[in-house]
Amino acid sequence: MSVDTPNDLVELDNRIAAIRENLRELTEQATAYSGAADESRIADRIADQEARLTALLRERDLFAS
């Protein structure tokens, strides 16, 4: 995705904020659940969200430079 306009930047920032919120919620869920299956599933979801966040932050950094 190429960021060309201020609206694109706002959308990118909104996506970053949403993923950060997802990570916060998943972390809270991880502390509430017990059991290997639940922990594994949440760990996978957290890893997916962290990968998405990293990609968006890289894209944001490219826009800023």
Predicted model as a PDB file, atoms N, CA, C, CB and O in Angstrom, pLDDT in the B-factor column:
MODEL        1                                                                  
ATOM      1  N   MET A   1       0.848  -1.184   0.000  1.00 47.00           N  
ATOM      2  CA  MET A   1       0.000   0.000   0.000  1.00 47.00           C  
ATOM      3  C   MET A   1       0.880   1.228   0.000  1.00 47.00           C  
ATOM      4  CB  MET A   1      -0.957   0.008   1.214  1.00 47.00           C  
ATOM      5  O   MET A   1       1.799   1.335   0.811  1.00 47.00           O  
ATOM      6  N   SER A   2       0.614   2.143  -0.886  1.00 51.00           N  
ATOM      7  CA  SER A   2       1.372   3.375  -0.981  1.00 51.00           C  
ATOM      8  C   SER A   2       0.603   4.494  -0.289  1.00 51.00           C  
ATOM      9  CB  SER A   2       1.660   3.733  -2.454  1.00 51.00           C  
ATOM     10  O   SER A   2      -0.600   4.656  -0.495  1.00 51.00           O  
ATOM     11  N   VAL A   3       1.303   5.254   0.524  1.00 52.00           N  
ATOM     12  CA  VAL A   3       0.681   6.363   1.252  1.00 52.00           C  
ATOM     13  C   VAL A   3       0.986   7.638   0.486  1.00 52.00           C  
ATOM     14  CB  VAL A   3       1.198   6.453   2.738  1.00 52.00           C  
ATOM     15  O   VAL A   3       2.138   8.066   0.415  1.00 52.00           O  
ATOM     16  N   ASP A   4      -0.061   8.252  -0.095  1.00 62.00           N  
ATOM     17  CA  ASP A   4       0.145   9.407  -0.954  1.00 62.00           C  
ATOM     18  C   ASP A   4      -0.484  10.694  -0.431  1.00 62.00           C  
ATOM     19  CB  ASP A   4      -0.393   9.115  -2.304  1.00 62.00           C  
ATOM     20  O   ASP A   4      -0.061  11.782  -0.823  1.00 62.00           O  
ATOM     21  N   THR A   5      -1.465  10.599   0.427  1.00 75.00           N  
ATOM     22  CA  THR A   5      -2.178  11.787   0.866  1.00 75.00           C  
ATOM     23  C   THR A   5      -2.301  11.796   2.383  1.00 75.00           C  
ATOM     24  CB  THR A   5      -3.564  11.858   0.214  1.00 75.00           C  
ATOM     25  O   THR A   5      -2.117  10.771   3.039  1.00 75.00           O  
ATOM     26  N   PRO A   6      -2.618  12.972   2.935  1.00 76.00           N  
ATOM     27  CA  PRO A   6      -2.851  13.025   4.388  1.00 76.00           C  
ATOM     28  C   PRO A   6      -3.943  12.056   4.835  1.00 76.00           C  
ATOM     29  CB  PRO A   6      -3.227  14.443   4.807  1.00 76.00           C  
ATOM     30  O   PRO A   6      -3.857  11.493   5.927  1.00 76.00           O  
ATOM     31  N   ASN A   7      -4.973  11.854   4.005  1.00 85.00           N  
ATOM     32  CA  ASN A   7      -6.028  10.902   4.362  1.00 85.00           C  
ATOM     33  C   ASN A   7      -5.472   9.492   4.487  1.00 85.00           C  
ATOM     34  CB  ASN A   7      -7.153  10.932   3.323  1.00 85.00           C  
ATOM     35  O   ASN A   7      -5.895   8.733   5.359  1.00 85.00           O  
ATOM     36  N   ASP A   8      -4.522   9.132   3.615  1.00 89.00           N  
ATOM     37  CA  ASP A   8      -3.888   7.820   3.699  1.00 89.00           C  
ATOM     38  C   ASP A   8      -3.118   7.689   5.008  1.00 89.00           C  
ATOM     39  CB  ASP A   8      -2.951   7.591   2.498  1.00 89.00           C  
ATOM     40  O   ASP A   8      -3.123   6.632   5.638  1.00 89.00           O  
ATOM     41  N   LEU A   9      -2.466   8.755   5.404  1.00 91.00           N  
ATOM     42  CA  LEU A   9      -1.706   8.756   6.650  1.00 91.00           C  
ATOM     43  C   LEU A   9      -2.644   8.600   7.850  1.00 91.00           C  
ATOM     44  CB  LEU A   9      -0.881  10.053   6.777  1.00 91.00           C  
ATOM     45  O   LEU A   9      -2.341   7.858   8.785  1.00 91.00           O  
ATOM     46  N   VAL A  10      -3.762   9.287   7.822  1.00 92.00           N  
ATOM     47  CA  VAL A  10      -4.747   9.160   8.898  1.00 92.00           C  
ATOM     48  C   VAL A  10      -5.263   7.724   8.960  1.00 92.00           C  
ATOM     49  CB  VAL A  10      -5.923  10.152   8.691  1.00 92.00           C  
ATOM     50  O   VAL A  10      -5.381   7.153  10.044  1.00 92.00           O  
ATOM     51  N   GLU A  11      -5.569   7.143   7.808  1.00 94.00           N  
ATOM     52  CA  GLU A  11      -6.043   5.755   7.771  1.00 94.00           C  
ATOM     53  C   GLU A  11      -4.981   4.809   8.314  1.00 94.00           C  
ATOM     54  CB  GLU A  11      -6.427   5.352   6.336  1.00 94.00           C  
ATOM     55  O   GLU A  11      -5.296   3.883   9.062  1.00 94.00           O  
ATOM     56  N   LEU A  12      -3.737   5.034   7.944  1.00 95.00           N  
ATOM     57  CA  LEU A  12      -2.635   4.207   8.433  1.00 95.00           C  
ATOM     58  C   LEU A  12      -2.505   4.332   9.944  1.00 95.00           C  
ATOM     59  CB  LEU A  12      -1.316   4.603   7.751  1.00 95.00           C  
ATOM     60  O   LEU A  12      -2.340   3.326  10.634  1.00 95.00           O  
ATOM     61  N   ASP A  13      -2.577   5.537  10.460  1.00 95.00           N  
ATOM     62  CA  ASP A  13      -2.520   5.752  11.909  1.00 95.00           C  
ATOM     63  C   ASP A  13      -3.703   5.081  12.619  1.00 95.00           C  
ATOM     64  CB  ASP A  13      -2.504   7.260  12.222  1.00 95.00           C  
ATOM     65  O   ASP A  13      -3.545   4.528  13.707  1.00 95.00           O  
ATOM     66  N   ASN A  14      -4.876   5.132  12.003  1.00 96.00           N  
ATOM     67  CA  ASN A  14      -6.047   4.470  12.591  1.00 96.00           C  
ATOM     68  C   ASN A  14      -5.858   2.956  12.635  1.00 96.00           C  
ATOM     69  CB  ASN A  14      -7.315   4.819  11.794  1.00 96.00           C  
ATOM     70  O   ASN A  14      -6.233   2.316  13.618  1.00 96.00           O  
ATOM     71  N   ARG A  15      -5.287   2.382  11.591  1.00 97.00           N  
ATOM     72  CA  ARG A  15      -5.033   0.938  11.558  1.00 97.00           C  
ATOM     73  C   ARG A  15      -4.006   0.553  12.619  1.00 97.00           C  
ATOM     74  CB  ARG A  15      -4.543   0.504  10.158  1.00 97.00           C  
ATOM     75  O   ARG A  15      -4.146  -0.479  13.274  1.00 97.00           O  
ATOM     76  N   ILE A  16      -2.980   1.374  12.789  1.00 97.00           N  
ATOM     77  CA  ILE A  16      -1.967   1.122  13.820  1.00 97.00           C  
ATOM     78  C   ILE A  16      -2.623   1.158  15.201  1.00 97.00           C  
ATOM     79  CB  ILE A  16      -0.812   2.168  13.735  1.00 97.00           C  
ATOM     80  O   ILE A  16      -2.370   0.287  16.033  1.00 97.00           O  
ATOM     81  N   ALA A  17      -3.453   2.152  15.440  1.00 97.00           N  
ATOM     82  CA  ALA A  17      -4.130   2.261  16.735  1.00 97.00           C  
ATOM     83  C   ALA A  17      -5.034   1.063  16.986  1.00 97.00           C  
ATOM     84  CB  ALA A  17      -4.946   3.553  16.804  1.00 97.00           C  
ATOM     85  O   ALA A  17      -5.093   0.558  18.107  1.00 97.00           O  
ATOM     86  N   ALA A  18      -5.736   0.604  15.960  1.00 97.00           N  
ATOM     87  CA  ALA A  18      -6.633  -0.549  16.118  1.00 97.00           C  
ATOM     88  C   ALA A  18      -5.846  -1.809  16.464  1.00 97.00           C  
ATOM     89  CB  ALA A  18      -7.450  -0.776  14.833  1.00 97.00           C  
ATOM     90  O   ALA A  18      -6.267  -2.586  17.321  1.00 97.00           O  
ATOM     91  N   ILE A  19      -4.726  -2.013  15.818  1.00 97.00           N  
ATOM     92  CA  ILE A  19      -3.915  -3.196  16.107  1.00 97.00           C  
ATOM     93  C   ILE A  19      -3.333  -3.104  17.509  1.00 97.00           C  
ATOM     94  CB  ILE A  19      -2.787  -3.352  15.068  1.00 97.00           C  
ATOM     95  O   ILE A  19      -3.282  -4.108  18.219  1.00 97.00           O  
ATOM     96  N   ARG A  20      -2.898  -1.932  17.919  1.00 97.00           N  
ATOM     97  CA  ARG A  20      -2.394  -1.778  19.287  1.00 97.00           C  
ATOM     98  C   ARG A  20      -3.493  -2.101  20.306  1.00 97.00           C  
ATOM     99  CB  ARG A  20      -1.862  -0.340  19.509  1.00 97.00           C  
ATOM    100  O   ARG A  20      -3.224  -2.719  21.336  1.00 97.00           O  
ATOM    101  N   GLU A  21      -4.721  -1.685  20.018  1.00 97.00           N  
ATOM    102  CA  GLU A  21      -5.837  -2.003  20.906  1.00 97.00           C  
ATOM    103  C   GLU A  21      -6.095  -3.512  20.914  1.00 97.00           C  
ATOM    104  CB  GLU A  21      -7.111  -1.239  20.472  1.00 97.00           C  
ATOM    105  O   GLU A  21      -6.342  -4.096  21.969  1.00 97.00           O  
ATOM    106  N   ASN A  22      -6.036  -4.140  19.738  1.00 96.00           N  
ATOM    107  CA  ASN A  22      -6.197  -5.599  19.678  1.00 96.00           C  
ATOM    108  C   ASN A  22      -5.136  -6.294  20.524  1.00 96.00           C  
ATOM    109  CB  ASN A  22      -6.118  -6.095  18.221  1.00 96.00           C  
ATOM    110  O   ASN A  22      -5.442  -7.241  21.248  1.00 96.00           O  
ATOM    111  N   LEU A  23      -3.911  -5.836  20.438  1.00 96.00           N  
ATOM    112  CA  LEU A  23      -2.834  -6.437  21.225  1.00 96.00           C  
ATOM    113  C   LEU A  23      -3.078  -6.265  22.717  1.00 96.00           C  
ATOM    114  CB  LEU A  23      -1.488  -5.823  20.843  1.00 96.00           C  
ATOM    115  O   LEU A  23      -2.826  -7.184  23.496  1.00 96.00           O  
ATOM    116  N   ARG A  24      -3.565  -5.102  23.119  1.00 95.00           N  
ATOM    117  CA  ARG A  24      -3.867  -4.869  24.528  1.00 95.00           C  
ATOM    118  C   ARG A  24      -4.946  -5.846  24.997  1.00 95.00           C  
ATOM    119  CB  ARG A  24      -4.322  -3.406  24.756  1.00 95.00           C  
ATOM    120  O   ARG A  24      -4.822  -6.449  26.063  1.00 95.00           O  
ATOM    121  N   GLU A  25      -5.995  -5.996  24.203  1.00 94.00           N  
ATOM    122  CA  GLU A  25      -7.084  -6.902  24.567  1.00 94.00           C  
ATOM    123  C   GLU A  25      -6.611  -8.360  24.602  1.00 94.00           C  
ATOM    124  CB  GLU A  25      -8.250  -6.751  23.580  1.00 94.00           C  
ATOM    125  O   GLU A  25      -6.980  -9.112  25.504  1.00 94.00           O  
ATOM    126  N   LEU A  26      -5.801  -8.753  23.628  1.00 92.00           N  
ATOM    127  CA  LEU A  26      -5.293 -10.126  23.608  1.00 92.00           C  
ATOM    128  C   LEU A  26      -4.405 -10.407  24.812  1.00 92.00           C  
ATOM    129  CB  LEU A  26      -4.519 -10.388  22.319  1.00 92.00           C  
ATOM    130  O   LEU A  26      -4.432 -11.503  25.372  1.00 92.00           O  
ATOM    131  N   THR A  27      -3.623  -9.417  25.203  1.00 89.00           N  
ATOM    132  CA  THR A  27      -2.769  -9.582  26.379  1.00 89.00           C  
ATOM    133  C   THR A  27      -3.617  -9.759  27.633  1.00 89.00           C  
ATOM    134  CB  THR A  27      -1.826  -8.375  26.540  1.00 89.00           C  
ATOM    135  O   THR A  27      -3.299 -10.581  28.492  1.00 89.00           O  
ATOM    136  N   GLU A  28      -4.685  -8.996  27.735  1.00 88.00           N  
ATOM    137  CA  GLU A  28      -5.598  -9.154  28.870  1.00 88.00           C  
ATOM    138  C   GLU A  28      -6.240 -10.541  28.857  1.00 88.00           C  
ATOM    139  CB  GLU A  28      -6.689  -8.063  28.843  1.00 88.00           C  
ATOM    140  O   GLU A  28      -6.363 -11.177  29.904  1.00 88.00           O  
ATOM    141  N   GLN A  29      -6.645 -11.008  27.686  1.00 86.00           N  
ATOM    142  CA  GLN A  29      -7.237 -12.339  27.576  1.00 86.00           C  
ATOM    143  C   GLN A  29      -6.238 -13.417  27.973  1.00 86.00           C  
ATOM    144  CB  GLN A  29      -7.736 -12.585  26.151  1.00 86.00           C  
ATOM    145  O   GLN A  29      -6.591 -14.401  28.624  1.00 86.00           O  
ATOM    146  N   ALA A  30      -4.987 -13.219  27.572  1.00 84.00           N  
ATOM    147  CA  ALA A  30      -3.962 -14.217  27.870  1.00 84.00           C  
ATOM    148  C   ALA A  30      -3.779 -14.377  29.375  1.00 84.00           C  
ATOM    149  CB  ALA A  30      -2.632 -13.831  27.215  1.00 84.00           C  
ATOM    150  O   ALA A  30      -3.522 -15.480  29.858  1.00 84.00           O  
ATOM    151  N   THR A  31      -3.908 -13.289  30.106  1.00 81.00           N  
ATOM    152  CA  THR A  31      -3.755 -13.390  31.563  1.00 81.00           C  
ATOM    153  C   THR A  31      -4.973 -14.032  32.212  1.00 81.00           C  
ATOM    154  CB  THR A  31      -3.516 -12.010  32.167  1.00 81.00           C  
ATOM    155  O   THR A  31      -4.871 -14.594  33.303  1.00 81.00           O  
ATOM    156  N   ALA A  32      -6.128 -13.951  31.549  1.00 82.00           N  
ATOM    157  CA  ALA A  32      -7.359 -14.498  32.121  1.00 82.00           C  
ATOM    158  C   ALA A  32      -7.536 -15.988  31.822  1.00 82.00           C  
ATOM    159  CB  ALA A  32      -8.556 -13.729  31.595  1.00 82.00           C  
ATOM    160  O   ALA A  32      -8.167 -16.702  32.600  1.00 82.00           O  
ATOM    161  N   TYR A  33      -6.991 -16.456  30.714  1.00 76.00           N  
ATOM    162  CA  TYR A  33      -7.167 -17.849  30.316  1.00 76.00           C  
ATOM    163  C   TYR A  33      -6.059 -18.724  30.866  1.00 76.00           C  
ATOM    164  CB  TYR A  33      -7.216 -17.967  28.802  1.00 76.00           C  
ATOM    165  O   TYR A  33      -4.943 -18.273  31.125  1.00 76.00           O  
ATOM    166  N   SER A  34      -6.400 -19.971  31.033  1.00 70.00           N  
ATOM    167  CA  SER A  34      -5.371 -20.942  31.376  1.00 70.00           C  
ATOM    168  C   SER A  34      -5.596 -22.174  30.533  1.00 70.00           C  
ATOM    169  CB  SER A  34      -5.387 -21.288  32.893  1.00 70.00           C  
ATOM    170  O   SER A  34      -6.702 -22.406  30.044  1.00 70.00           O  
ATOM    171  N   GLY A  35      -4.575 -22.950  30.363  1.00 73.00           N  
ATOM    172  CA  GLY A  35      -4.660 -24.139  29.531  1.00 73.00           C  
ATOM    173  C   GLY A  35      -3.840 -23.965  28.278  1.00 73.00           C  
ATOM    174  O   GLY A  35      -3.815 -22.892  27.675  1.00 73.00           O  
ATOM    175  N   ALA A  36      -3.176 -25.021  27.898  1.00 72.00           N  
ATOM    176  CA  ALA A  36      -2.240 -24.961  26.780  1.00 72.00           C  
ATOM    177  C   ALA A  36      -2.919 -24.556  25.470  1.00 72.00           C  
ATOM    178  CB  ALA A  36      -1.559 -26.302  26.609  1.00 72.00           C  
ATOM    179  O   ALA A  36      -2.361 -23.763  24.713  1.00 72.00           O  
ATOM    180  N   ALA A  37      -4.100 -25.082  25.194  1.00 76.00           N  
ATOM    181  CA  ALA A  37      -4.777 -24.770  23.936  1.00 76.00           C  
ATOM    182  C   ALA A  37      -5.127 -23.289  23.858  1.00 76.00           C  
ATOM    183  CB  ALA A  37      -6.043 -25.620  23.784  1.00 76.00           C  
ATOM    184  O   ALA A  37      -4.896 -22.646  22.834  1.00 76.00           O  
ATOM    185  N   ASP A  38      -5.688 -22.745  24.946  1.00 78.00           N  
ATOM    186  CA  ASP A  38      -6.038 -21.327  24.958  1.00 78.00           C  
ATOM    187  C   ASP A  38      -4.785 -20.462  24.832  1.00 78.00           C  
ATOM    188  CB  ASP A  38      -6.803 -20.974  26.245  1.00 78.00           C  
ATOM    189  O   ASP A  38      -4.768 -19.495  24.070  1.00 78.00           O  
ATOM    190  N   GLU A  39      -3.756 -20.805  25.569  1.00 81.00           N  
ATOM    191  CA  GLU A  39      -2.523 -20.020  25.536  1.00 81.00           C  
ATOM    192  C   GLU A  39      -1.890 -20.052  24.153  1.00 81.00           C  
ATOM    193  CB  GLU A  39      -1.531 -20.540  26.576  1.00 81.00           C  
ATOM    194  O   GLU A  39      -1.404 -19.029  23.670  1.00 81.00           O  
ATOM    195  N   SER A  40      -1.892 -21.207  23.515  1.00 85.00           N  
ATOM    196  CA  SER A  40      -1.318 -21.332  22.182  1.00 85.00           C  
ATOM    197  C   SER A  40      -2.105 -20.505  21.168  1.00 85.00           C  
ATOM    198  CB  SER A  40      -1.283 -22.800  21.754  1.00 85.00           C  
ATOM    199  O   SER A  40      -1.516 -19.820  20.332  1.00 85.00           O  
ATOM    200  N   ARG A  41      -3.426 -20.570  21.240  1.00 88.00           N  
ATOM    201  CA  ARG A  41      -4.271 -19.830  20.308  1.00 88.00           C  
ATOM    202  C   ARG A  41      -4.059 -18.322  20.485  1.00 88.00           C  
ATOM    203  CB  ARG A  41      -5.761 -20.196  20.518  1.00 88.00           C  
ATOM    204  O   ARG A  41      -3.931 -17.593  19.502  1.00 88.00           O  
ATOM    205  N   ILE A  42      -4.022 -17.868  21.714  1.00 89.00           N  
ATOM    206  CA  ILE A  42      -3.822 -16.433  21.965  1.00 89.00           C  
ATOM    207  C   ILE A  42      -2.411 -16.014  21.550  1.00 89.00           C  
ATOM    208  CB  ILE A  42      -4.063 -16.099  23.463  1.00 89.00           C  
ATOM    209  O   ILE A  42      -2.226 -14.932  20.993  1.00 89.00           O  
ATOM    210  N   ALA A  43      -1.426 -16.857  21.815  1.00 90.00           N  
ATOM    211  CA  ALA A  43      -0.051 -16.544  21.403  1.00 90.00           C  
ATOM    212  C   ALA A  43       0.026 -16.392  19.884  1.00 90.00           C  
ATOM    213  CB  ALA A  43       0.930 -17.648  21.883  1.00 90.00           C  
ATOM    214  O   ALA A  43       0.712 -15.503  19.378  1.00 90.00           O  
ATOM    215  N   ASP A  44      -0.677 -17.258  19.162  1.00 92.00           N  
ATOM    216  CA  ASP A  44      -0.704 -17.158  17.694  1.00 92.00           C  
ATOM    217  C   ASP A  44      -1.362 -15.857  17.245  1.00 92.00           C  
ATOM    218  CB  ASP A  44      -1.449 -18.360  17.085  1.00 92.00           C  
ATOM    219  O   ASP A  44      -0.883 -15.201  16.320  1.00 92.00           O  
ATOM    220  N   ARG A  45      -2.452 -15.489  17.896  1.00 93.00           N  
ATOM    221  CA  ARG A  45      -3.144 -14.246  17.545  1.00 93.00           C  
ATOM    222  C   ARG A  45      -2.274 -13.032  17.859  1.00 93.00           C  
ATOM    223  CB  ARG A  45      -4.484 -14.145  18.295  1.00 93.00           C  
ATOM    224  O   ARG A  45      -2.230 -12.078  17.083  1.00 93.00           O  
ATOM    225  N   ILE A  46      -1.589 -13.069  18.989  1.00 94.00           N  
ATOM    226  CA  ILE A  46      -0.694 -11.968  19.352  1.00 94.00           C  
ATOM    227  C   ILE A  46       0.436 -11.857  18.331  1.00 94.00           C  
ATOM    228  CB  ILE A  46      -0.118 -12.174  20.776  1.00 94.00           C  
ATOM    229  O   ILE A  46       0.766 -10.755  17.892  1.00 94.00           O  
ATOM    230  N   ALA A  47       1.026 -12.978  17.955  1.00 95.00           N  
ATOM    231  CA  ALA A  47       2.113 -12.962  16.965  1.00 95.00           C  
ATOM    232  C   ALA A  47       1.625 -12.390  15.638  1.00 95.00           C  
ATOM    233  CB  ALA A  47       2.675 -14.385  16.752  1.00 95.00           C  
ATOM    234  O   ALA A  47       2.343 -11.624  14.995  1.00 95.00           O  
ATOM    235  N   ASP A  48       0.419 -12.750  15.226  1.00 96.00           N  
ATOM    236  CA  ASP A  48      -0.148 -12.218  13.982  1.00 96.00           C  
ATOM    237  C   ASP A  48      -0.332 -10.711  14.076  1.00 96.00           C  
ATOM    238  CB  ASP A  48      -1.494 -12.895  13.666  1.00 96.00           C  
ATOM    239  O   ASP A  48       0.035  -9.984  13.153  1.00 96.00           O  
ATOM    240  N   GLN A  49      -0.893 -10.235  15.178  1.00 96.00           N  
ATOM    241  CA  GLN A  49      -1.105  -8.798  15.353  1.00 96.00           C  
ATOM    242  C   GLN A  49       0.214  -8.040  15.430  1.00 96.00           C  
ATOM    243  CB  GLN A  49      -1.927  -8.534  16.610  1.00 96.00           C  
ATOM    244  O   GLN A  49       0.322  -6.933  14.904  1.00 96.00           O  
ATOM    245  N   GLU A  50       1.220  -8.624  16.080  1.00 97.00           N  
ATOM    246  CA  GLU A  50       2.531  -7.979  16.159  1.00 97.00           C  
ATOM    247  C   GLU A  50       3.163  -7.876  14.774  1.00 97.00           C  
ATOM    248  CB  GLU A  50       3.459  -8.755  17.111  1.00 97.00           C  
ATOM    249  O   GLU A  50       3.793  -6.866  14.460  1.00 97.00           O  
ATOM    250  N   ALA A  51       3.005  -8.900  13.946  1.00 97.00           N  
ATOM    251  CA  ALA A  51       3.541  -8.866  12.585  1.00 97.00           C  
ATOM    252  C   ALA A  51       2.843  -7.783  11.765  1.00 97.00           C  
ATOM    253  CB  ALA A  51       3.380 -10.243  11.903  1.00 97.00           C  
ATOM    254  O   ALA A  51       3.487  -7.050  11.014  1.00 97.00           O  
ATOM    255  N   ARG A  52       1.529  -7.687  11.914  1.00 97.00           N  
ATOM    256  CA  ARG A  52       0.786  -6.642  11.195  1.00 97.00           C  
ATOM    257  C   ARG A  52       1.214  -5.255  11.664  1.00 97.00           C  
ATOM    258  CB  ARG A  52      -0.735  -6.822  11.394  1.00 97.00           C  
ATOM    259  O   ARG A  52       1.378  -4.344  10.853  1.00 97.00           O  
ATOM    260  N   LEU A  53       1.393  -5.098  12.967  1.00 97.00           N  
ATOM    261  CA  LEU A  53       1.822  -3.813  13.513  1.00 97.00           C  
ATOM    262  C   LEU A  53       3.200  -3.439  12.986  1.00 97.00           C  
ATOM    263  CB  LEU A  53       1.834  -3.855  15.046  1.00 97.00           C  
ATOM    264  O   LEU A  53       3.425  -2.294  12.596  1.00 97.00           O  
ATOM    265  N   THR A  54       4.111  -4.384  12.972  1.00 97.00           N  
ATOM    266  CA  THR A  54       5.456  -4.123  12.457  1.00 97.00           C  
ATOM    267  C   THR A  54       5.406  -3.659  11.012  1.00 97.00           C  
ATOM    268  CB  THR A  54       6.328  -5.372  12.575  1.00 97.00           C  
ATOM    269  O   THR A  54       6.096  -2.711  10.639  1.00 97.00           O  
ATOM    270  N   ALA A  55       4.593  -4.320  10.194  1.00 97.00           N  
ATOM    271  CA  ALA A  55       4.468  -3.937   8.786  1.00 97.00           C  
ATOM    272  C   ALA A  55       3.901  -2.535   8.640  1.00 97.00           C  
ATOM    273  CB  ALA A  55       3.586  -4.932   8.040  1.00 97.00           C  
ATOM    274  O   ALA A  55       4.385  -1.751   7.823  1.00 97.00           O  
ATOM    275  N   LEU A  56       2.880  -2.213   9.426  1.00 96.00           N  
ATOM    276  CA  LEU A  56       2.291  -0.875   9.349  1.00 96.00           C  
ATOM    277  C   LEU A  56       3.254   0.195   9.839  1.00 96.00           C  
ATOM    278  CB  LEU A  56       1.007  -0.817  10.158  1.00 96.00           C  
ATOM    279  O   LEU A  56       3.312   1.285   9.269  1.00 96.00           O  
ATOM    280  N   LEU A  57       4.004  -0.103  10.880  1.00 96.00           N  
ATOM    281  CA  LEU A  57       4.976   0.876  11.378  1.00 96.00           C  
ATOM    282  C   LEU A  57       6.080   1.117  10.358  1.00 96.00           C  
ATOM    283  CB  LEU A  57       5.584   0.403  12.705  1.00 96.00           C  
ATOM    284  O   LEU A  57       6.547   2.245  10.203  1.00 96.00           O  
ATOM    285  N   ARG A  58       6.498   0.068   9.665  1.00 96.00           N  
ATOM    286  CA  ARG A  58       7.493   0.252   8.594  1.00 96.00           C  
ATOM    287  C   ARG A  58       6.931   1.143   7.489  1.00 96.00           C  
ATOM    288  CB  ARG A  58       7.925  -1.117   8.006  1.00 96.00           C  
ATOM    289  O   ARG A  58       7.609   2.037   6.984  1.00 96.00           O  
ATOM    290  N   GLU A  59       5.687   0.880   7.128  1.00 93.00           N  
ATOM    291  CA  GLU A  59       5.046   1.691   6.100  1.00 93.00           C  
ATOM    292  C   GLU A  59       4.943   3.146   6.559  1.00 93.00           C  
ATOM    293  CB  GLU A  59       3.649   1.132   5.762  1.00 93.00           C  
ATOM    294  O   GLU A  59       5.174   4.067   5.776  1.00 93.00           O  
ATOM    295  N   ARG A  60       4.599   3.343   7.821  1.00 92.00           N  
ATOM    296  CA  ARG A  60       4.503   4.688   8.387  1.00 92.00           C  
ATOM    297  C   ARG A  60       5.864   5.385   8.365  1.00 92.00           C  
ATOM    298  CB  ARG A  60       3.958   4.629   9.826  1.00 92.00           C  
ATOM    299  O   ARG A  60       5.953   6.569   8.041  1.00 92.00           O  
ATOM    300  N   ASP A  61       6.925   4.649   8.712  1.00 91.00           N  
ATOM    301  CA  ASP A  61       8.280   5.202   8.693  1.00 91.00           C  
ATOM    302  C   ASP A  61       8.682   5.616   7.281  1.00 91.00           C  
ATOM    303  CB  ASP A  61       9.282   4.182   9.249  1.00 91.00           C  
ATOM    304  O   ASP A  61       9.323   6.651   7.098  1.00 91.00           O  
ATOM    305  N   LEU A  62       8.313   4.817   6.283  1.00 89.00           N  
ATOM    306  CA  LEU A  62       8.639   5.155   4.895  1.00 89.00           C  
ATOM    307  C   LEU A  62       7.918   6.431   4.472  1.00 89.00           C  
ATOM    308  CB  LEU A  62       8.264   3.994   3.951  1.00 89.00           C  
ATOM    309  O   LEU A  62       8.469   7.245   3.731  1.00 89.00           O  
ATOM    310  N   PHE A  63       6.706   6.599   4.939  1.00 82.00           N  
ATOM    311  CA  PHE A  63       5.949   7.804   4.613  1.00 82.00           C  
ATOM    312  C   PHE A  63       6.608   9.032   5.233  1.00 82.00           C  
ATOM    313  CB  PHE A  63       4.494   7.677   5.097  1.00 82.00           C  
ATOM    314  O   PHE A  63       6.652  10.099   4.621  1.00 82.00           O  
ATOM    315  N   ALA A  64       7.114   8.875   6.443  1.00 77.00           N  
ATOM    316  CA  ALA A  64       7.708   9.996   7.164  1.00 77.00           C  
ATOM    317  C   ALA A  64       9.048  10.418   6.584  1.00 77.00           C  
ATOM    318  CB  ALA A  64       7.876   9.642   8.618  1.00 77.00           C  
ATOM    319  O   ALA A  64       9.474  11.557   6.773  1.00 77.00           O  
ATOM    320  N   SER A  65       9.723   9.504   5.874  1.00 76.00           N  
ATOM    321  CA  SER A  65      11.056   9.853   5.361  1.00 76.00           C  
ATOM    322  C   SER A  65      11.033  10.396   3.952  1.00 76.00           C  
ATOM    323  CB  SER A  65      11.951   8.656   5.406  1.00 76.00           C  
ATOM    324  O   SER A  65      12.082  10.728   3.401  1.00 76.00           O  
TER     325      SER A  65                                                      
ENDMDL                                                                          
END                                                                             
